[in-house]
Amino acid sequence: MADILILTASFGMGHKSVANALKEQIEAEYKHVKVSIGDILEIVNPKVKKISSKIYSELTESYPSIYNKLYDVKAKNKNNIIDNMLSSLYYKRFYEYIKIENPKVIISTFPLCSCIVAKVKEEYEDDVILITVITDVVDSWEWIYEGTNKYLVPTEEIKNRLIAKEVNEDIILVTGIPVKKEFLDKNINFSTDQKNTILIVLSGIDSVSKELLKKLDEYTEYKIKIIAGRNEKLYRKLSDMAYSNLEIYGFVNNLNEMMDEAVYIVTKPGGVTVFEAINKEVPLIVLNSNIGQEIGNIEFIKKNKIGIVINNLDTLPYILDYNINNPGTPDKYVKSIKRIKKTLNYSGLSIDSLFHGVI
């Protein structure tokens, strides 16, 4: 049994990362509150979980046009047929689960979770509190359901878009996308002119050209650190080569500390990564994407001038050369990042503001 049940799903790492960040923050602030994390498909049908996770990876990596067509059905249509069909199949099974767990509050970090909980509340007149945390910079209909008591959204613009979709302004909090505690430094002690690292995070990227590695290794103005993450094959491939300036890492558990020294972080445009960088005040260089939810993150980066979007990694040396010749460039991005940070309501994540009188 848990006071707060955080629901997520195994489609990419972002939703799980947000769930873990929320659990960490709530438990750190309120020792008496019991928080548990559950995977929605693990709860309602573990066999479907394994299959659907593989399908998701295959579609996003190999067939993005098909993925985007499915995403558009969910994102652009109120009461989309895909999630509503799944919720109709599984809401009874989920209701049996929460009768045993008996949470007072359910926090959703994945659209299908919100859909199923909303269905349970409607069919059984259940009064469990549903809080939906939007984990990309999007206002997609797939996140919006009757019966939601609170929305935690990444930006003021997303709040305004939800209001335009007739979501009650009073139940929307602009919190940014929740990140782990170590990324929440309020006081950044490094100025950009004290930093000299370009941090390249290759999670979800399978290959890097030898020509690019050679060019990056020739830089003396920067230290280049490349993180292969859990991609052991890529890590071994990169580590087999000799470098004078590049440092190659596999999975790291001190990314927050590495970001403290970074002039830029080069990465994919995931919602969590974007807000980790914002909280650390590190400008972004992100790979362009045609994946539905990542398009929203890219538009956010461009519109707010908090980083640079590139079409492939091989253009990175041109960006670095420009910055060497124009050393004030990172400061312009940092200034924009600080402006974004001021709009985030960190206290909105506290139990007092979300669950007053309930927990």
Secondary structure, DSSP 8 states (H G I E B T S, - for coil): --SEEEEE-SSSSHHHHHHHHHHHHHHHH-TT--EEEEEHHHHH-HHHHHHHHHHHHHHHHH-HHHHHHHHHHHHHSTT-HHHHHHHHHHHHHHHHHHHHH--SEEEESSHHHHHHHHHHHHHH----EEEEE--SS---GGG--TT--EEEES-HHHHHHHHHTT--GGGEEE--S---GGG--SS----GGG--EEEEE-TT-----HHHHHHHHT-SSSEEEEE-TT-HHHHHHHHTS--SSEEEESS-S-HHHHHHTEEEEEE---HHHHHHHHHHT--EEEE---SHHHHHHHHHHHHHTSEEEESSGGGHHHHHHHHHHSTTHHHHHHHHHHHHHTT--GGGGSHHHHSTTT-
